[in-house]
Amino acid sequence: MTKITQSVLYFICKDMRPLRVVENEGFRNMVNIMEPRYTLPSRQHITDIAVPRLYKEVKARVAEALSSTDRVALTCDAWTSRATESYVTITAHHVTEKWELDTYVLQTRALHVSHTGENIADLLKEAVTEWRLEAKDPVIVTDNASNMNIAAKRADMTHIRCFAHSLNLASQKAPKLPKVERLLSRIRLVTTFFRRSTIASHQLKQKQDLLQLPKHRLITDVVTRWNSSYDMIERFLEQQPEICAALLSTEVRKSEKDVFTLSETDITCAEEVLKALKPMKDATLVMSEESMPTLAIVAPLHAKLVMGTEESSEDTQTVKEIKTVIAQDLGKRYGSEKETLCMASALDPRFKDLPFLSEAETNDTYSKINAAVVAAIEKQQNQLEQIDSLVKETDQIKEVYHSADNVPALASQLPIKRPRGS
């Protein structure tokens, strides 16, 4: 395989391009200009030979990397494609000898059966067996769905629920509050108006130039994603002067009959909602980190968020309601995982004092860490003793059977089979 073919294949796989790209006229023309002597492989060659070969090579490299590490963490996510086909993706994470976090997608499999915990557990077990991870004692991280909880138990894995998903579930309570829901619907009317009206959109751009403010487009939220509602409010407040100026312009007033604007009360309410949800937004961004482990952050962040939802005398009724529903949801999560999360925080220099725990809880956490260290040392010593015993036995066998001087002695000890009648 030439370097150009390898590059084409890398381009297709890395950027998730369709295999038919090698048949596209524009792509073929570009390659021909760069190297006229090169002949692009056919789509069939890419599909039947090149991709499977690359898959085997990459899989071998990943398997080798995973074999050299002591522990592996897995993440499992069930999702649905745009074509409404169901898939389950399993990803592996481990820390290298250079203390770098490496991540590999082990598999994405179509799930043609029901998304039950039993069926997902079967996929997890198959992945662990296929990649020889049994001895790595893998920990599994999933969302909060009940089928994932069942799958982790069936697969007999230590289970940690994704904190970012927990934040999403807690934050989704706020947009469902009547007052917040009404506010979002009003802002949504404005943003959709600017999206469908070319005149209003043009006026908005002119006002942005005039007021020398960021030329950002308005955002319309997606009901299933609370952070998109946050982004919609934030962008609306940022562009609020330009929005008002555009809506009050003669051009818009002449062409549009139903122009909807928000009152000062609505603006104030939007500012309050944004302020109340900002800690959740910031926490979500922190937990979205991909280049370093985040387990140690969960316990202190969870405690800080719960503490931050305590009512203040300065809080308005809207803010109080938002804090209440978020606190109720966050408060019921991570009870069963608290011990593991606190131990992870204690081992992180940033949180080793465990300021979010009482003195008794802190002492208890470090006692459990000490006990775990002692158990690990004893286990390692037992393994070393077993290895040492095997080595001694092997040496003894070698000494007996591979020493030329012992051959006569061994021969004399062998039973002699005499012929009958002698």
C-alpha positions as CSV (number, residue, x, y, z in Angstrom):
1,M,0.0,0.0,0.0
2,T,1.5,3.4,-1.1
3,K,1.8,6.3,1.3
4,I,-0.8,8.2,-0.7
5,T,-3.3,5.3,-0.4
6,Q,-2.6,5.1,3.3
7,S,-3.2,8.9,3.6
8,V,-6.5,8.5,1.6
9,L,-7.6,5.7,3.9
10,Y,-6.6,7.7,7.0
11,F,-8.6,10.7,5.7
12,I,-11.7,8.5,5.2
13,C,-11.5,6.8,8.6
14,K,-10.3,9.6,10.8
15,D,-12.8,12.2,9.4
16,M,-15.5,9.5,9.0
17,R,-16.0,10.3,5.4
18,P,-18.2,8.0,3.2
19,L,-16.3,5.3,1.3
20,R,-17.8,6.6,-2.0
21,V,-15.6,9.7,-1.6
22,V,-13.0,8.0,-3.8
23,E,-15.5,8.1,-6.6
24,N,-16.3,11.8,-6.3
25,E,-15.2,13.8,-9.2
26,G,-13.9,16.7,-7.1
27,F,-11.8,14.5,-4.9
28,R,-10.4,12.5,-7.8
29,N,-9.5,15.7,-9.6
30,M,-7.7,17.1,-6.5
31,V,-5.7,13.9,-6.1
32,N,-4.8,13.9,-9.8
33,I,-3.5,17.4,-9.6
34,M,-1.3,16.6,-6.6
35,E,0.1,13.4,-8.2
36,P,-0.9,12.7,-11.8
37,R,0.8,9.3,-11.8
38,Y,-1.2,8.0,-8.8
39,T,-4.3,5.9,-9.4
40,L,-7.0,6.0,-6.7
41,P,-8.1,2.6,-5.5
42,S,-11.7,1.6,-6.2
43,R,-14.4,1.9,-3.7
44,Q,-14.7,-1.9,-3.6
45,H,-10.9,-2.2,-2.8
46,I,-11.3,0.3,0.0
47,T,-14.3,-1.5,1.4
48,D,-13.2,-5.1,1.0
49,I,-9.4,-4.9,1.5
50,A,-8.0,-1.6,2.7
51,V,-10.3,-0.8,5.6
52,P,-10.4,-4.4,7.0
53,R,-6.5,-4.5,6.8
54,L,-6.2,-1.2,8.6
55,Y,-8.7,-2.3,11.2
56,K,-6.6,-5.4,12.0
57,E,-3.5,-3.2,12.3
58,V,-5.1,-0.7,14.6
59,K,-6.8,-3.3,16.7
60,A,-3.4,-5.1,17.2
61,R,-1.8,-1.8,18.3
62,V,-4.7,-1.1,20.7
63,A,-4.6,-4.6,22.1
64,E,-0.8,-4.3,22.7
65,A,-1.3,-0.9,24.5
66,L,-4.1,-2.3,26.7
67,S,-2.0,-5.4,27.5
68,S,0.7,-3.3,29.0
69,T,-1.5,-1.5,31.5
70,D,-2.6,-2.8,34.9
71,R,-6.1,-1.2,35.1
72,V,-8.6,-0.1,32.5
73,A,-11.8,1.9,32.7
74,L,-14.7,1.5,30.3
75,T,-17.5,3.8,29.2
76,C,-20.6,2.5,27.6
77,D,-23.2,4.5,25.8
78,A,-26.3,3.5,23.9
79,W,-27.4,5.9,21.1
80,T,-29.6,6.2,18.1
81,S,-28.4,7.3,14.6
82,R,-30.3,9.8,12.4
83,A,-31.6,6.7,10.6
84,T,-33.1,5.6,13.9
85,E,-30.8,2.6,14.2
86,S,-29.6,1.7,17.7
87,Y,-26.0,1.2,18.6
88,V,-23.9,0.6,21.7
89,T,-20.3,2.1,21.9
90,I,-17.7,0.8,24.4
91,T,-14.6,2.9,25.0
92,A,-11.5,2.1,27.0
93,H,-9.4,4.5,29.0
94,H,-6.1,3.9,30.7
95,V,-3.0,5.9,32.0
96,T,0.2,5.2,30.2
97,E,3.7,4.9,31.8
98,K,4.2,8.6,30.9
99,W,1.1,9.4,33.0
100,E,-0.9,10.3,29.9
101,L,-4.6,9.4,29.5
102,D,-5.2,7.3,26.4
103,T,-8.6,6.5,25.0
104,Y,-9.7,3.9,22.5
105,V,-13.1,3.1,21.0
106,L,-13.2,-0.6,21.3
107,Q,-16.4,-1.2,19.4
108,T,-19.6,0.2,18.1
109,R,-22.1,-2.5,17.6
110,A,-25.7,-2.4,16.3
111,L,-28.2,-3.4,18.9
112,H,-31.1,-5.1,17.0
113,V,-32.6,-6.5,20.2
114,S,-34.3,-4.7,23.1
115,H,-32.0,-2.3,25.1
116,T,-32.4,-4.4,28.3
117,G,-29.7,-4.6,30.9
118,E,-29.1,-8.2,30.1
119,N,-28.5,-7.6,26.4
120,I,-26.1,-4.7,27.1
121,A,-24.3,-6.8,29.8
122,D,-23.7,-9.5,27.1
123,L,-22.0,-6.9,24.9
124,L,-19.9,-5.8,27.8
125,K,-18.8,-9.3,28.6
126,E,-18.0,-10.0,24.9
127,A,-15.9,-6.8,24.8
128,V,-14.0,-7.7,27.9
129,T,-13.3,-11.2,26.6
130,E,-12.4,-10.1,23.1
131,W,-9.8,-7.5,24.4
132,R,-8.6,-9.8,27.2
133,L,-9.4,-7.3,30.0
134,E,-10.5,-9.8,32.6
135,A,-7.4,-9.3,34.7
136,K,-7.6,-5.5,34.4
137,D,-10.6,-5.4,36.8
138,P,-12.3,-2.8,34.6
139,V,-14.6,-0.1,36.0
140,I,-17.6,0.9,33.9
141,V,-18.9,4.5,33.6
142,T,-22.4,4.9,32.1
143,D,-25.3,7.3,32.2
144,N,-28.0,7.0,34.9
145,A,-30.4,4.8,32.9
146,S,-31.7,1.8,34.8
147,N,-30.7,-0.6,32.0
148,M,-27.1,0.5,32.4
149,N,-27.2,-0.1,36.1
150,I,-28.5,-3.6,35.5
151,A,-25.9,-4.2,32.8
152,A,-23.0,-3.2,35.1
153,K,-24.3,-5.6,37.8
154,R,-24.8,-8.5,35.4
155,A,-21.3,-7.9,34.0
156,D,-19.9,-7.8,37.6
157,M,-18.2,-4.5,37.2
158,T,-17.6,-1.6,39.5
159,H,-20.1,1.0,38.3
160,I,-19.8,4.8,38.4
161,R,-22.5,6.9,36.9
162,C,-21.5,9.8,34.6
163,F,-21.6,13.0,36.6
164,A,-22.1,15.1,33.5
165,H,-25.2,13.2,32.8
166,S,-26.3,13.6,36.4
167,L,-25.8,17.4,36.0
168,N,-27.9,17.3,32.9
169,L,-30.8,15.4,34.6
170,A,-30.8,17.8,37.6
171,S,-30.6,20.9,35.3
172,Q,-33.5,19.7,33.2
173,K,-35.8,20.3,36.2
174,A,-35.4,24.1,35.9
175,P,-36.8,24.6,32.3
176,K,-39.9,22.6,33.4
177,L,-40.8,25.2,36.1
178,P,-43.8,27.2,34.8
179,K,-42.2,30.6,35.0
180,V,-39.0,29.4,33.4
181,E,-40.9,27.5,30.7
182,R,-42.9,30.7,29.8
183,L,-39.7,32.7,29.6
184,L,-38.1,30.2,27.3
185,S,-41.1,30.1,25.0
186,R,-41.0,33.9,24.7
187,I,-37.3,34.0,23.9
188,R,-37.9,31.2,21.5
189,L,-40.5,33.3,19.6
190,V,-37.9,36.1,19.2
191,T,-35.1,33.8,18.0
192,T,-37.3,31.9,15.5
193,F,-38.6,35.2,14.2
194,F,-35.1,36.3,13.3
195,R,-34.4,33.0,11.7
196,R,-37.4,33.1,9.4
197,S,-37.4,36.8,8.6
198,T,-34.6,37.8,6.2
199,I,-35.4,41.5,6.8
200,A,-35.2,41.2,10.6
201,S,-32.0,39.2,10.3
202,H,-30.4,41.8,8.0
203,Q,-31.5,44.6,10.4
204,L,-29.9,42.7,13.3
205,K,-26.6,42.5,11.5
206,Q,-26.7,46.2,10.8
207,K,-27.4,47.1,14.4
208,Q,-24.5,44.8,15.5
209,D,-22.3,46.9,13.2
210,L,-23.7,50.1,14.5
211,L,-23.3,49.3,18.1
212,Q,-20.0,47.5,17.6
213,L,-21.1,44.4,19.4
214,P,-20.2,40.7,18.6
215,K,-21.8,39.5,15.3
216,H,-23.2,36.4,16.9
217,R,-26.2,34.5,15.6
218,L,-29.2,34.0,17.9
219,I,-29.6,30.5,19.3
220,T,-32.8,28.5,19.4
221,D,-32.8,25.8,22.1
222,V,-33.4,22.1,21.7
223,V,-35.9,20.9,24.3
224,T,-34.0,17.8,25.2
225,R,-30.8,19.7,26.0
226,W,-31.0,22.1,28.9
227,N,-27.6,23.6,28.1
228,S,-29.0,24.8,24.8
229,S,-31.7,26.7,26.7
230,Y,-28.9,28.2,28.8
231,D,-27.0,29.2,25.6
232,M,-30.2,30.6,24.1
233,I,-30.8,32.9,27.1
234,E,-27.2,33.9,27.3
235,R,-27.0,34.8,23.6
236,F,-30.3,36.7,23.8
237,L,-29.1,38.8,26.7
238,E,-25.8,39.5,24.9
239,Q,-27.6,40.6,21.8
240,Q,-30.6,42.2,23.6
241,P,-29.7,45.9,22.6
242,E,-29.3,44.9,18.9
243,I,-32.5,42.8,19.1
244,C,-34.6,45.7,20.5
245,A,-33.1,48.1,17.9
246,A,-33.8,45.7,15.0
247,L,-37.4,45.0,16.2
248,L,-38.1,48.7,16.5
249,S,-36.7,49.6,13.1
250,T,-39.0,51.0,10.4
251,E,-38.0,48.2,7.9
252,V,-39.1,45.5,10.3
253,R,-42.3,47.3,11.4
254,K,-43.3,47.8,7.8
255,S,-42.8,44.2,6.7
256,E,-43.8,42.3,9.8
257,K,-47.2,42.6,11.5
258,D,-46.7,40.3,14.5
259,V,-43.5,41.5,16.1
260,F,-43.0,40.1,19.6
261,T,-40.8,41.8,22.2
262,L,-39.9,40.9,25.8
263,S,-40.7,43.2,28.7
264,E,-38.3,44.5,31.3
265,T,-39.7,41.9,33.7
266,D,-38.9,39.2,31.2
267,I,-35.3,40.5,30.8
268,T,-34.8,40.6,34.6
269,C,-36.2,37.0,34.9
270,A,-33.8,35.9,32.1
271,E,-30.9,37.3,34.0
272,E,-32.0,35.6,37.2
273,V,-32.4,32.2,35.4
274,L,-28.9,32.5,33.8
275,K,-27.3,33.4,37.2
276,A,-29.0,30.4,38.9
277,L,-28.0,27.9,36.2
278,K,-24.4,29.2,35.6
279,P,-22.8,26.9,38.3
280,M,-24.4,23.9,36.5
281,K,-23.1,25.1,33.2
282,D,-19.6,25.6,34.5
283,A,-19.6,22.2,36.2
284,T,-20.7,20.5,33.0
285,L,-17.8,22.1,31.1
286,V,-15.4,20.9,33.8
287,M,-16.7,17.4,33.6
288,S,-16.4,17.4,29.8
289,E,-12.6,17.4,30.0
290,E,-11.1,14.7,27.8
291,S,-7.4,14.9,28.4
292,M,-7.3,14.0,32.1
293,P,-9.3,11.9,34.6
294,T,-12.2,13.6,36.3
295,L,-13.2,11.1,39.0
296,A,-11.4,13.0,41.7
297,I,-13.4,16.2,40.9
298,V,-16.9,14.6,41.3
299,A,-17.2,14.6,45.1
300,P,-16.0,18.1,45.8
301,L,-17.9,19.5,42.8
302,H,-21.1,17.7,43.9
303,A,-20.7,19.1,47.4
304,K,-20.1,22.6,46.2
305,L,-23.1,22.5,43.9
306,V,-25.4,21.2,46.6
307,M,-24.1,23.9,49.0
308,G,-24.6,26.5,46.3
309,T,-28.2,25.6,46.0
310,E,-28.9,26.7,49.5
311,E,-31.3,29.7,49.6
312,S,-30.0,33.2,50.2
313,S,-31.9,36.2,51.4
314,E,-31.1,37.9,48.1
315,D,-32.7,35.2,46.0
316,T,-35.8,36.0,44.1
317,Q,-38.7,33.5,44.0
318,T,-37.6,32.3,40.6
319,V,-34.1,31.6,41.8
320,K,-35.3,29.9,44.9
321,E,-37.5,27.6,42.8
322,I,-34.6,26.7,40.5
323,K,-32.3,26.0,43.4
324,T,-34.8,23.8,45.1
325,V,-35.5,21.5,42.2
326,I,-31.8,21.2,41.4
327,A,-30.9,20.5,45.1
328,Q,-33.6,17.8,45.4
329,D,-32.3,16.0,42.3
330,L,-28.6,16.3,43.1
331,G,-29.1,15.4,46.8
332,K,-30.4,11.9,45.9
333,R,-27.5,11.0,43.7
334,Y,-24.1,9.3,44.4
335,G,-24.9,7.9,47.8
336,S,-23.7,4.4,46.9
337,E,-20.6,5.7,45.1
338,K,-19.6,8.2,47.8
339,E,-16.9,6.1,49.3
340,T,-15.1,5.5,46.0
341,L,-15.5,9.2,45.0
342,C,-14.0,10.4,48.3
343,M,-11.1,8.1,48.1
344,A,-10.3,9.3,44.5
345,S,-10.5,12.9,45.8
346,A,-8.1,12.1,48.7
347,L,-5.5,10.8,46.3
348,D,-5.6,14.0,44.2
349,P,-3.2,16.6,45.7
350,R,-5.8,19.4,44.9
351,F,-8.4,17.9,47.2
352,K,-6.4,15.8,49.6
353,D,-7.6,17.8,52.7
354,L,-11.2,16.8,51.7
355,P,-12.7,20.1,52.9
356,F,-16.2,19.0,51.8
357,L,-16.2,16.2,54.5
358,S,-16.4,16.3,58.2
359,E,-13.3,15.3,60.3
360,A,-14.7,11.9,61.0
361,E,-15.5,11.3,57.3
362,T,-12.0,12.4,56.3
363,N,-10.4,10.0,58.9
364,D,-12.6,7.2,57.7
365,T,-11.7,7.8,54.1
366,Y,-8.0,7.7,54.8
367,S,-8.4,4.6,56.9
368,K,-10.0,2.9,54.0
369,I,-7.2,4.0,51.7
370,N,-4.6,2.6,54.1
371,A,-6.5,-0.7,54.3
372,A,-6.7,-0.9,50.5
373,V,-2.9,-0.2,50.2
374,V,-2.1,-2.9,52.7
375,A,-4.4,-5.4,50.9
376,A,-2.7,-4.5,47.6
377,I,0.8,-5.0,49.0
378,E,-0.2,-8.3,50.6
379,K,-1.7,-9.5,47.3
380,Q,1.5,-8.5,45.5
381,Q,3.6,-10.3,48.0
382,N,1.5,-13.5,47.7
383,Q,1.9,-13.3,43.9
384,L,5.7,-12.8,44.2
385,E,5.9,-15.8,46.6
386,Q,3.9,-18.0,44.2
387,I,6.3,-16.9,41.3
388,D,9.3,-17.5,43.5
389,S,8.0,-21.0,44.4
390,L,7.4,-21.8,40.7
391,V,10.9,-20.6,39.8
392,K,12.4,-22.9,42.5
393,E,10.4,-25.9,41.3
394,T,11.5,-25.2,37.7
395,D,15.1,-24.9,38.7
396,Q,14.9,-28.2,40.6
397,I,13.4,-29.9,37.6
398,K,16.1,-28.5,35.3
399,E,18.8,-29.6,37.7
400,V,17.5,-33.2,37.7
401,Y,16.6,-33.7,34.1
402,H,19.1,-31.5,32.3
403,S,22.3,-32.5,34.2
404,A,24.4,-35.0,32.3
405,D,25.9,-36.2,35.6
406,N,22.6,-37.4,36.9
407,V,21.8,-39.6,33.8
408,P,23.4,-42.8,35.2
409,A,21.8,-42.2,38.6
410,L,18.4,-41.7,37.1
411,A,18.9,-44.8,34.9
412,S,19.8,-46.9,37.9
413,Q,16.6,-45.9,39.6
414,L,14.4,-46.8,36.7
415,P,12.5,-50.2,37.1
416,I,13.9,-52.9,34.8
417,K,11.3,-54.9,32.9
418,R,12.6,-58.5,32.7
419,P,11.3,-60.9,30.1
420,R,9.0,-63.6,31.2
421,G,10.6,-66.9,32.4
422,S,14.0,-65.4,33.1
